[in-house]
Amino acid sequence: MSGFAHKYWTCPFYARDELRRSDGKRVLKCEGGTRLMFYDKICFDRYADNYCCRNWKACSMARNLLLYYDEKD
């Protein structure tokens, strides 16, 4: 469990999550500088629970990062 949301992240590309105090947006950051911004907690939780915590292989960003690293090898 880590980050602002205190979730159990299973995605190997998860870097961090945060709440921007300036505008209240929730930000999810992945390895390599990829980031997603959510305007409310419901959308953030829904996305994070479905893709970052449970089924990370279904996430398009994780699939692309996986392909990128496979090509580098």
Number of C-alpha atoms within 10 A of each C-alpha: 9 11 14 13 17 9 15 14 20 15 18 13 19 19 17 16 22 15 17 11 8 6 8 13 17 22 18 23 17 20 14 10 7 13 15 13 16 16 12 11 14 10 13 19 17 11 16 21 17 13 20 25 16 14 13 21 15 12 14 11 17 20 13 12 16 14 11 11 9 9 8 6 5
